[in-house]
């Protein structure tokens, strides 16, 4: 979130992954997506080269490709970037039917940006 925060500090806009210089882990499958053996990452809510001035749901999300313990394969990890009053904040969440099991795998995820 440091790249997004730095970009916002200079422009008061949220930037897409390419615009802010972010590269997700794994191999890029597009300008806003990448994939590793275990996870897929998606930032397509903001076009890679775009700058937007409104709150954006799922400016970053991750999906486990395979079941991990009792955490089923799905997009469980989300970060919502919230723009208001010339400030940006981040709301990380873990959701889904097995959110509790997924939280156990990444206990500090919801502290991102806090």
N, CA, C and O atoms as CSV, one atom per row, in Angstrom:
chain,resi,resn,atom,element,x,y,z
A,1,UNK,N,N,0.813,-1.176,0.000
A,1,UNK,CA,C,0.000,0.000,0.000
A,1,UNK,C,C,0.869,1.256,0.000
A,1,UNK,O,O,0.375,2.363,-0.217
A,2,UNK,N,N,2.147,1.075,0.242
A,2,UNK,CA,C,3.055,2.229,0.246
A,2,UNK,C,C,3.132,2.876,-1.127
A,2,UNK,O,O,3.174,4.103,-1.226
A,3,UNK,N,N,3.152,2.074,-2.192
A,3,UNK,CA,C,3.198,2.653,-3.540
A,3,UNK,C,C,1.933,3.457,-3.822
A,3,UNK,O,O,1.994,4.563,-4.360
A,4,UNK,N,N,0.789,2.888,-3.451
A,4,UNK,CA,C,-0.479,3.582,-3.674
A,4,UNK,C,C,-0.528,4.871,-2.841
A,4,UNK,O,O,-0.967,5.912,-3.330
A,5,UNK,N,N,-0.081,4.797,-1.598
A,5,UNK,CA,C,-0.080,5.983,-0.734
A,5,UNK,C,C,0.838,7.073,-1.273
A,5,UNK,O,O,0.487,8.252,-1.240
A,6,UNK,N,N,2.004,6.691,-1.765
A,6,UNK,CA,C,2.932,7.669,-2.327
A,6,UNK,C,C,2.342,8.315,-3.572
A,6,UNK,O,O,2.446,9.528,-3.753
A,7,UNK,N,N,1.723,7.511,-4.431
A,7,UNK,CA,C,1.101,8.050,-5.634
A,7,UNK,C,C,-0.036,9.004,-5.255
A,7,UNK,O,O,-0.183,10.078,-5.840
A,8,UNK,N,N,-0.829,8.595,-4.273
A,8,UNK,CA,C,-1.944,9.435,-3.843
A,8,UNK,C,C,-1.456,10.754,-3.257
A,8,UNK,O,O,-2.056,11.802,-3.496
A,9,UNK,N,N,-0.370,10.704,-2.491
A,9,UNK,CA,C,0.169,11.926,-1.884
A,9,UNK,C,C,0.568,12.949,-2.945
A,9,UNK,O,O,0.465,14.154,-2.714
A,10,UNK,N,N,1.020,12.478,-4.100
A,10,UNK,CA,C,1.447,13.377,-5.168
A,10,UNK,C,C,0.306,13.839,-6.065
A,10,UNK,O,O,0.352,14.937,-6.620
A,11,UNK,N,N,-0.737,12.984,-6.210
A,11,UNK,CA,C,-1.774,13.282,-7.199
A,11,UNK,C,C,-3.185,13.404,-6.638
A,11,UNK,O,O,-4.079,13.880,-7.337
A,12,UNK,N,N,-3.406,12.991,-5.407
A,12,UNK,CA,C,-4.730,12.835,-4.788
A,12,UNK,C,C,-5.654,11.967,-5.651
A,12,UNK,O,O,-6.854,12.218,-5.751
A,13,UNK,N,N,-5.062,10.942,-6.268
A,13,UNK,CA,C,-5.814,9.959,-7.051
A,13,UNK,C,C,-5.287,8.570,-6.723
A,13,UNK,O,O,-4.153,8.413,-6.271
A,14,UNK,N,N,-6.118,7.573,-6.953
A,14,UNK,CA,C,-5.685,6.185,-6.834
A,14,UNK,C,C,-5.154,5.754,-8.195
A,14,UNK,O,O,-5.766,6.051,-9.221
A,15,UNK,N,N,-4.040,5.068,-8.212
A,15,UNK,CA,C,-3.441,4.651,-9.472
A,15,UNK,C,C,-3.504,3.156,-9.686
A,15,UNK,O,O,-3.465,2.373,-8.738
A,16,UNK,N,N,-3.603,2.774,-10.947
A,16,UNK,CA,C,-3.549,1.353,-11.310
A,16,UNK,C,C,-2.150,0.795,-11.073
A,16,UNK,O,O,-1.201,1.552,-10.871
A,17,UNK,N,N,-2.028,-0.530,-11.099
A,17,UNK,CA,C,-0.768,-1.197,-10.764
A,17,UNK,C,C,0.404,-0.686,-11.583
A,17,UNK,O,O,1.461,-0.412,-11.015
A,18,UNK,N,N,0.262,-0.548,-12.884
A,18,UNK,CA,C,1.355,-0.094,-13.738
A,18,UNK,C,C,1.722,1.348,-13.398
A,18,UNK,O,O,2.899,1.696,-13.309
A,19,UNK,N,N,0.718,2.166,-13.213
A,19,UNK,CA,C,0.931,3.580,-12.945
A,19,UNK,C,C,1.701,3.811,-11.645
A,19,UNK,O,O,2.522,4.726,-11.571
A,20,UNK,N,N,1.446,2.990,-10.616
A,20,UNK,CA,C,2.140,3.183,-9.339
A,20,UNK,C,C,3.415,2.347,-9.231
A,20,UNK,O,O,4.158,2.473,-8.258
A,21,UNK,N,N,3.671,1.495,-10.228
A,21,UNK,CA,C,4.890,0.692,-10.231
A,21,UNK,C,C,4.793,-0.607,-9.454
A,21,UNK,O,O,5.817,-1.150,-9.039
A,22,UNK,N,N,3.580,-1.124,-9.246
A,22,UNK,CA,C,3.402,-2.362,-8.476
A,22,UNK,C,C,3.476,-3.584,-9.383
A,22,UNK,O,O,2.898,-3.603,-10.470
A,23,UNK,N,N,4.185,-4.588,-8.929
A,23,UNK,CA,C,4.244,-5.887,-9.610
A,23,UNK,C,C,3.846,-6.929,-8.587
A,23,UNK,O,O,4.529,-7.103,-7.578
A,24,UNK,N,N,2.756,-7.619,-8.832
A,24,UNK,CA,C,2.289,-8.667,-7.921
A,24,UNK,C,C,3.218,-9.873,-8.011
A,24,UNK,O,O,3.901,-10.061,-9.018
A,25,UNK,N,N,3.243,-10.687,-6.962
A,25,UNK,CA,C,4.082,-11.895,-6.991
A,25,UNK,C,C,3.686,-12.825,-8.143
A,25,UNK,O,O,2.562,-12.768,-8.642
A,26,UNK,N,N,4.601,-13.659,-8.545
A,26,UNK,CA,C,4.324,-14.637,-9.596
A,26,UNK,C,C,4.579,-14.081,-10.984
A,26,UNK,O,O,5.321,-13.114,-11.159
A,27,UNK,N,N,3.955,-14.705,-11.960
A,27,UNK,CA,C,4.101,-14.339,-13.359
A,27,UNK,C,C,2.910,-13.510,-13.806
A,27,UNK,O,O,1.764,-13.901,-13.587
A,28,UNK,N,N,3.169,-12.380,-14.422
A,28,UNK,CA,C,2.082,-11.522,-14.901
A,28,UNK,C,C,1.295,-12.238,-15.987
A,28,UNK,O,O,1.868,-12.790,-16.926
A,29,UNK,N,N,-0.028,-12.221,-15.845
A,29,UNK,CA,C,-0.904,-12.761,-16.880
A,29,UNK,C,C,-1.587,-11.629,-17.637
A,29,UNK,O,O,-2.163,-11.847,-18.703
A,30,UNK,N,N,-1.524,-10.427,-17.086
A,30,UNK,CA,C,-1.982,-9.198,-17.735
A,30,UNK,C,C,-1.396,-8.043,-16.935
A,30,UNK,O,O,-0.645,-8.266,-15.986
A,31,UNK,N,N,-1.726,-6.828,-17.304
A,31,UNK,CA,C,-1.197,-5.669,-16.580
A,31,UNK,C,C,-1.770,-5.557,-15.170
A,31,UNK,O,O,-1.205,-4.864,-14.324
A,32,UNK,N,N,-2.881,-6.231,-14.915
A,32,UNK,CA,C,-3.529,-6.129,-13.597
A,32,UNK,C,C,-3.707,-7.486,-12.913
A,32,UNK,O,O,-4.430,-7.586,-11.922
A,33,UNK,N,N,-3.063,-8.516,-13.427
A,33,UNK,CA,C,-3.211,-9.849,-12.838
A,33,UNK,C,C,-1.895,-10.595,-12.887
A,33,UNK,O,O,-1.073,-10.379,-13.778
A,34,UNK,N,N,-1.704,-11.482,-11.911
A,34,UNK,CA,C,-0.552,-12.372,-11.945
A,34,UNK,C,C,-0.922,-13.673,-11.260
A,34,UNK,O,O,-1.947,-13.773,-10.585
A,35,UNK,N,N,-0.061,-14.674,-11.450
A,35,UNK,CA,C,-0.356,-15.996,-10.921
A,35,UNK,C,C,0.940,-16.675,-10.496
A,35,UNK,O,O,1.940,-16.645,-11.213
A,36,UNK,N,N,0.901,-17.284,-9.320
A,36,UNK,CA,C,2.009,-18.114,-8.847
A,36,UNK,C,C,1.469,-19.539,-8.716
A,36,UNK,O,O,0.316,-19.795,-9.061
A,37,UNK,N,N,2.275,-20.447,-8.232
A,37,UNK,CA,C,1.802,-21.816,-8.053
A,37,UNK,C,C,0.624,-21.897,-7.093
A,37,UNK,O,O,-0.269,-22.727,-7.265
A,38,UNK,N,N,0.624,-21.040,-6.086
A,38,UNK,CA,C,-0.383,-21.144,-5.040
A,38,UNK,C,C,-1.470,-20.075,-5.063
A,38,UNK,O,O,-2.554,-20.289,-4.520
A,39,UNK,N,N,-1.198,-18.933,-5.680
A,39,UNK,CA,C,-2.145,-17.822,-5.619
A,39,UNK,C,C,-2.308,-17.124,-6.968
A,39,UNK,O,O,-1.429,-17.172,-7.828
A,40,UNK,N,N,-3.467,-16.470,-7.124
A,40,UNK,CA,C,-3.720,-15.542,-8.220
A,40,UNK,C,C,-3.959,-14.175,-7.593
A,40,UNK,O,O,-4.571,-14.076,-6.529
A,41,UNK,N,N,-3.480,-13.123,-8.246
A,41,UNK,CA,C,-3.619,-11.759,-7.745
A,41,UNK,C,C,-4.337,-10.927,-8.805
A,41,UNK,O,O,-4.058,-11.051,-9.997
A,42,UNK,N,N,-5.262,-10.082,-8.359
A,42,UNK,CA,C,-6.086,-9.319,-9.285
A,42,UNK,C,C,-6.188,-7.869,-8.823
A,42,UNK,O,O,-6.569,-7.597,-7.684
A,43,UNK,N,N,-5.850,-6.955,-9.703
A,43,UNK,CA,C,-5.984,-5.527,-9.424
A,43,UNK,C,C,-6.795,-4.837,-10.487
A,43,UNK,O,O,-6.640,-3.633,-10.695
A,44,UNK,N,N,-7.669,-5.574,-11.174
A,44,UNK,CA,C,-8.373,-5.041,-12.338
A,44,UNK,C,C,-9.472,-4.030,-12.003
A,44,UNK,O,O,-10.055,-3.444,-12.915
A,45,UNK,N,N,-9.766,-3.813,-10.726
A,45,UNK,CA,C,-10.781,-2.817,-10.382
A,45,UNK,C,C,-10.346,-1.410,-10.793
A,45,UNK,O,O,-11.184,-0.541,-11.034
A,46,UNK,N,N,-9.019,-1.190,-10.871
A,46,UNK,CA,C,-8.480,0.067,-11.395
A,46,UNK,C,C,-7.641,-0.305,-12.607
A,46,UNK,O,O,-6.704,-1.095,-12.492
A,47,UNK,N,N,-7.963,0.251,-13.760
A,47,UNK,CA,C,-7.183,-0.022,-14.964
A,47,UNK,C,C,-5.705,0.233,-14.679
A,47,UNK,O,O,-5.364,1.189,-13.983
A,48,UNK,N,N,-4.838,-0.608,-15.207
A,48,UNK,CA,C,-3.401,-0.571,-14.895
A,48,UNK,C,C,-2.762,0.795,-15.066
A,48,UNK,O,O,-1.885,1.168,-14.287
A,49,UNK,N,N,-3.186,1.543,-16.069
A,49,UNK,CA,C,-2.576,2.839,-16.360
A,49,UNK,C,C,-3.475,4.020,-16.009
A,49,UNK,O,O,-3.219,5.146,-16.433
A,50,UNK,N,N,-4.530,3.762,-15.233
A,50,UNK,CA,C,-5.498,4.813,-14.944
A,50,UNK,C,C,-5.296,5.405,-13.556
A,50,UNK,O,O,-4.710,4.784,-12.670
A,51,UNK,N,N,-5.793,6.606,-13.399
A,51,UNK,CA,C,-5.852,7.262,-12.100
A,51,UNK,C,C,-7.310,7.631,-11.855
A,51,UNK,O,O,-7.949,8.251,-12.704
A,52,UNK,N,N,-7.830,7.250,-10.701
A,52,UNK,CA,C,-9.237,7.511,-10.393
A,52,UNK,C,C,-9.344,8.299,-9.094
A,52,UNK,O,O,-8.420,8.302,-8.280
A,53,UNK,N,N,-10.479,8.966,-8.908
A,53,UNK,CA,C,-10.650,9.821,-7.738
A,53,UNK,C,C,-11.808,9.383,-6.844
A,53,UNK,O,O,-12.298,10.178,-6.042
A,54,UNK,N,N,-12.249,8.144,-6.970
A,54,UNK,CA,C,-13.336,7.657,-6.131
A,54,UNK,C,C,-12.892,6.390,-5.405
A,54,UNK,O,O,-11.900,5.761,-5.772
A,55,UNK,N,N,-13.645,6.032,-4.371
A,55,UNK,CA,C,-13.355,4.791,-3.651
A,55,UNK,C,C,-13.492,3.620,-4.608
A,55,UNK,O,O,-14.379,3.612,-5.461
A,56,UNK,N,N,-12.630,2.647,-4.473
A,56,UNK,CA,C,-12.618,1.501,-5.372
A,56,UNK,C,C,-12.641,0.216,-4.565
A,56,UNK,O,O,-11.779,0.000,-3.714
A,57,UNK,N,N,-13.604,-0.622,-4.822
A,57,UNK,CA,C,-13.663,-1.911,-4.163
A,57,UNK,C,C,-12.646,-2.843,-4.790
A,57,UNK,O,O,-12.447,-2.829,-6.004
A,58,UNK,N,N,-12.011,-3.643,-3.977
A,58,UNK,CA,C,-11.053,-4.650,-4.435
A,58,UNK,C,C,-9.959,-4.077,-5.331
A,58,UNK,O,O,-9.743,-4.564,-6.440
A,59,UNK,N,N,-9.277,-3.055,-4.856
A,59,UNK,CA,C,-8.148,-2.542,-5.623
A,59,UNK,C,C,-7.014,-3.560,-5.639
A,59,UNK,O,O,-6.073,-3.444,-6.424
A,60,UNK,N,N,-7.111,-4.552,-4.770
A,60,UNK,CA,C,-6.167,-5.682,-4.751
A,60,UNK,C,C,-6.911,-6.853,-4.154
A,60,UNK,O,O,-7.580,-6.705,-3.131
A,61,UNK,N,N,-6.807,-8.021,-4.779
A,61,UNK,CA,C,-7.392,-9.217,-4.181
A,61,UNK,C,C,-6.561,-10.430,-4.556
A,61,UNK,O,O,-5.871,-10.445,-5.576
A,62,UNK,N,N,-6.643,-11.446,-3.708
A,62,UNK,CA,C,-5.873,-12.673,-3.922
A,62,UNK,C,C,-6.746,-13.894,-3.732
A,62,UNK,O,O,-7.646,-13.927,-2.893
A,63,UNK,N,N,-6.450,-14.894,-4.537
A,63,UNK,CA,C,-7.179,-16.162,-4.505
A,63,UNK,C,C,-6.173,-17.291,-4.319
A,63,UNK,O,O,-5.155,-17.344,-5.009
A,64,UNK,N,N,-6.459,-18.187,-3.392
A,64,UNK,CA,C,-5.632,-19.386,-3.295
A,64,UNK,C,C,-6.117,-20.366,-4.357
A,64,UNK,O,O,-7.314,-20.638,-4.456
A,65,UNK,N,N,-5.186,-20.898,-5.152
A,65,UNK,CA,C,-5.542,-21.787,-6.258
A,65,UNK,C,C,-5.978,-23.166,-5.796
A,65,UNK,O,O,-6.724,-23.858,-6.490
A,66,UNK,N,N,-5.516,-23.554,-4.640
A,66,UNK,CA,C,-5.848,-24.868,-4.097
A,66,UNK,C,C,-6.318,-24.699,-2.665
A,66,UNK,O,O,-6.007,-23.701,-2.016
A,67,UNK,N,N,-7.056,-25.662,-2.182
A,67,UNK,CA,C,-7.490,-25.654,-0.792
A,67,UNK,C,C,-6.253,-25.689,0.106
A,67,UNK,O,O,-5.365,-26.519,-0.089
A,68,UNK,N,N,-6.198,-24.796,1.079
A,68,UNK,CA,C,-5.094,-24.741,2.039
A,68,UNK,C,C,-5.674,-25.048,3.418
A,68,UNK,O,O,-6.407,-24.234,3.981
A,69,UNK,N,N,-5.354,-26.197,3.949
A,69,UNK,CA,C,-5.997,-26.688,5.173
A,69,UNK,C,C,-7.499,-26.665,4.948
A,69,UNK,O,O,-7.989,-27.355,4.054
A,70,UNK,N,N,-8.248,-25.891,5.731
A,70,UNK,CA,C,-9.698,-25.805,5.539
A,70,UNK,C,C,-10.117,-24.534,4.814
A,70,UNK,O,O,-11.294,-24.174,4.815
A,71,UNK,N,N,-9.170,-23.863,4.203
A,71,UNK,CA,C,-9.443,-22.631,3.461
A,71,UNK,C,C,-9.660,-22.999,1.989
A,71,UNK,O,O,-8.705,-23.296,1.271
A,72,UNK,N,N,-10.912,-22.976,1.551
A,72,UNK,CA,C,-11.240,-23.356,0.186
A,72,UNK,C,C,-10.684,-22.389,-0.844
A,72,UNK,O,O,-10.379,-21.238,-0.529
A,73,UNK,N,N,-10.555,-22.863,-2.076
A,73,UNK,CA,C,-10.018,-22.062,-3.169
A,73,UNK,C,C,-11.028,-20.995,-3.604
A,73,UNK,O,O,-12.105,-21.315,-4.107
A,74,UNK,N,N,-10.664,-19.725,-3.403
A,74,UNK,CA,C,-11.527,-18.602,-3.796
A,74,UNK,C,C,-10.772,-17.298,-3.564
A,74,UNK,O,O,-9.702,-17.287,-2.954
A,75,UNK,N,N,-11.345,-16.193,-4.062
A,75,UNK,CA,C,-10.787,-14.875,-3.773
A,75,UNK,C,C,-11.220,-14.495,-2.355
A,75,UNK,O,O,-12.294,-13.924,-2.166
A,76,UNK,N,N,-10.394,-14.809,-1.367
A,76,UNK,CA,C,-10.706,-14.537,0.037
A,76,UNK,C,C,-10.116,-13.230,0.530
A,76,UNK,O,O,-10.717,-12.572,1.379
A,77,UNK,N,N,-8.961,-12.836,0.023
A,77,UNK,CA,C,-8.224,-11.683,0.539
A,77,UNK,C,C,-8.475,-10.468,-0.344
A,77,UNK,O,O,-8.221,-10.509,-1.548
A,78,UNK,N,N,-8.971,-9.389,0.250
A,78,UNK,CA,C,-9.340,-8.186,-0.498
A,78,UNK,C,C,-8.786,-6.954,0.201
A,78,UNK,O,O,-8.711,-6.906,1.429
A,79,UNK,N,N,-8.398,-5.957,-0.591
A,79,UNK,CA,C,-8.071,-4.646,-0.034
A,79,UNK,C,C,-8.868,-3.604,-0.803
A,79,UNK,O,O,-8.726,-3.454,-2.017
A,80,UNK,N,N,-9.698,-2.897,-0.076
A,80,UNK,CA,C,-10.481,-1.816,-0.647
A,80,UNK,C,C,-9.747,-0.511,-0.355
A,80,UNK,O,O,-9.415,-0.232,0.797
A,81,UNK,N,N,-9.494,0.279,-1.377
A,81,UNK,CA,C,-8.912,1.606,-1.206
A,81,UNK,C,C,-10.051,2.604,-1.112
A,81,UNK,O,O,-10.916,2.654,-1.986
A,82,UNK,N,N,-10.050,3.389,-0.059
A,82,UNK,CA,C,-11.144,4.339,0.178
A,82,UNK,C,C,-10.600,5.754,0.092
A,82,UNK,O,O,-9.718,6.134,0.862
A,83,UNK,N,N,-11.118,6.525,-0.835
A,83,UNK,CA,C,-10.703,7.904,-1.067
A,83,UNK,C,C,-11.773,8.823,-0.526
A,83,UNK,O,O,-12.933,8.734,-0.930
A,84,UNK,N,N,-11.395,9.716,0.392
A,84,UNK,CA,C,-12.339,10.726,0.864
A,84,UNK,C,C,-11.567,11.863,1.515
A,84,UNK,O,O,-10.519,11.656,2.127
A,85,UNK,N,N,-12.103,13.058,1.370
A,85,UNK,CA,C,-11.503,14.245,1.996
A,85,UNK,C,C,-10.003,14.351,1.742
A,85,UNK,O,O,-9.235,14.641,2.659
A,86,UNK,N,N,-9.586,14.115,0.501
A,86,UNK,CA,C,-8.169,14.182,0.117
A,86,UNK,C,C,-7.283,13.268,0.953
A,86,UNK,O,O,-6.141,13.603,1.265
A,87,UNK,N,N,-7.823,12.120,1.306
A,87,UNK,CA,C,-7.095,11.127,2.082
A,87,UNK,C,C,-7.441,9.742,1.544
A,87,UNK,O,O,-8.554,9.519,1.067
A,88,UNK,N,N,-6.497,8.821,1.621
A,88,UNK,CA,C,-6.779,7.451,1.221
A,88,UNK,C,C,-6.518,6.534,2.413
A,88,UNK,O,O,-5.506,6.657,3.103
A,89,UNK,N,N,-7.442,5.623,2.635
A,89,UNK,CA,C,-7.281,4.598,3.661
A,89,UNK,C,C,-7.520,3.240,3.014
A,89,UNK,O,O,-8.059,3.147,1.911
A,90,UNK,N,N,-7.117,2.206,3.709
A,90,UNK,CA,C,-7.225,0.855,3.154
A,90,UNK,C,C,-8.005,-0.023,4.109
A,90,UNK,O,O,-7.808,0.022,5.323
A,91,UNK,N,N,-8.895,-0.825,3.539
A,91,UNK,CA,C,-9.717,-1.730,4.323
A,91,UNK,C,C,-9.469,-3.161,3.861
A,91,UNK,O,O,-10.108,-3.628,2.918
A,92,UNK,N,N,-8.542,-3.862,4.519
A,92,UNK,CA,C,-8.291,-5.253,4.152
A,92,UNK,C,C,-9.320,-6.171,4.811
A,92,UNK,O,O,-9.644,-6.003,5.986
A,93,UNK,N,N,-9.826,-7.130,4.059
A,93,UNK,CA,C,-10.795,-8.090,4.595
A,93,UNK,C,C,-10.475,-9.490,4.094
A,93,UNK,O,O,-9.837,-9.673,3.057
A,94,UNK,N,N,-10.926,-10.448,4.842
A,94,UNK,CA,C,-10.855,-11.849,4.452
A,94,UNK,C,C,-12.283,-12.352,4.526
A,94,UNK,O,O,-12.923,-12.255,5.574
A,95,UNK,N,N,-12.790,-12.890,3.422
A,95,UNK,CA,C,-14.189,-13.298,3.427
A,95,UNK,C,C,-14.382,-14.690,2.837
A,95,UNK,O,O,-13.428,-15.373,2.463
A,96,UNK,N,N,-15.621,-15.073,2.769
A,96,UNK,CA,C,-15.977,-16.377,2.224
A,96,UNK,C,C,-16.459,-17.319,3.313
A,96,UNK,O,O,-16.373,-17.015,4.502
A,97,UNK,N,N,-16.961,-18.459,2.888
A,97,UNK,CA,C,-17.494,-19.438,3.826
A,97,UNK,C,C,-16.446,-19.939,4.798
A,97,UNK,O,O,-16.768,-20.317,5.925
A,98,UNK,N,N,-15.185,-19.943,4.366
A,98,UNK,CA,C,-14.116,-20.461,5.221
A,98,UNK,C,C,-13.199,-19.327,5.678
A,98,UNK,O,O,-12.000,-19.536,5.862
A,99,UNK,N,N,-13.753,-18.132,5.862
A,99,UNK,CA,C,-12.932,-16.970,6.225
A,99,UNK,C,C,-12.125,-17.220,7.495
A,99,UNK,O,O,-10.964,-16.817,7.570
A,100,UNK,N,N,-12.706,-17.865,8.477
A,100,UNK,CA,C,-11.978,-18.139,9.715
A,100,UNK,C,C,-10.750,-18.991,9.478
A,100,UNK,O,O,-9.688,-18.732,10.044
A,101,UNK,N,N,-10.892,-20.002,8.648
A,101,UNK,CA,C,-9.766,-20.871,8.323
A,101,UNK,C,C,-8.720,-20.131,7.498
A,101,UNK,O,O,-7.524,-20.375,7.656
A,102,UNK,N,N,-9.152,-19.237,6.627
A,102,UNK,CA,C,-8.217,-18.455,5.814
A,102,UNK,C,C,-7.511,-17.406,6.666
A,102,UNK,O,O,-6.334,-17.121,6.444
A,103,UNK,N,N,-8.211,-16.832,7.633
A,103,UNK,CA,C,-7.615,-15.862,8.541
A,103,UNK,C,C,-6.481,-16.502,9.325
A,103,UNK,O,O,-5.460,-15.862,9.575
A,104,UNK,N,N,-6.648,-17.744,9.710
A,104,UNK,CA,C,-5.603,-18.445,10.462
A,104,UNK,C,C,-4.302,-18.546,9.651
A,104,UNK,O,O,-3.217,-18.598,10.231
A,105,UNK,N,N,-4.405,-18.573,8.329
A,105,UNK,CA,C,-3.224,-18.663,7.469
A,105,UNK,C,C,-2.492,-17.330,7.348
A,105,UNK,O,O,-1.277,-17.300,7.153
A,106,UNK,N,N,-3.225,-16.239,7.462
A,106,UNK,CA,C,-2.658,-14.895,7.277
A,106,UNK,C,C,-3.185,-13.970,8.367
A,106,UNK,O,O,-3.887,-13.000,8.079
A,107,UNK,N,N,-2.853,-14.264,9.594
A,107,UNK,CA,C,-3.431,-13.565,10.752
A,107,UNK,C,C,-3.220,-12.050,10.732
A,107,UNK,O,O,-4.069,-11.318,11.242
A,108,UNK,N,N,-2.129,-11.560,10.166
A,108,UNK,CA,C,-1.872,-10.108,10.191
A,108,UNK,C,C,-2.393,-9.381,8.953
A,108,UNK,O,O,-2.207,-8.169,8.839
A,109,UNK,N,N,-3.036,-10.084,8.027
A,109,UNK,CA,C,-3.479,-9.457,6.783
A,109,UNK,C,C,-4.403,-8.258,7.046
A,109,UNK,O,O,-4.284,-7.230,6.379
A,110,UNK,N,N,-5.297,-8.381,7.989
A,110,UNK,CA,C,-6.252,-7.291,8.227
A,110,UNK,C,C,-5.608,-6.075,8.896
A,110,UNK,O,O,-6.291,-5.078,9.130
A,111,UNK,N,N,-4.324,-6.134,9.207
A,111,UNK,CA,C,-3.600,-5.001,9.778
A,111,UNK,C,C,-2.913,-4.163,8.711
A,111,UNK,O,O,-2.335,-3.124,9.031
A,112,UNK,N,N,-2.959,-4.589,7.447
A,112,UNK,CA,C,-2.314,-3.862,6.364
A,112,UNK,C,C,-2.897,-2.455,6.268
A,112,UNK,O,O,-4.113,-2.263,6.289
A,113,UNK,N,N,-2.011,-1.495,6.164
A,113,UNK,CA,C,-2.446,-0.115,5.994
A,113,UNK,C,C,-2.966,0.541,7.266
A,113,UNK,O,O,-3.369,1.704,7.243
A,114,UNK,N,N,-2.962,-0.186,8.363
A,114,UNK,CA,C,-3.533,0.335,9.609
A,114,UNK,C,C,-2.558,1.078,10.453
A,114,UNK,O,O,-2.915,1.565,11.526
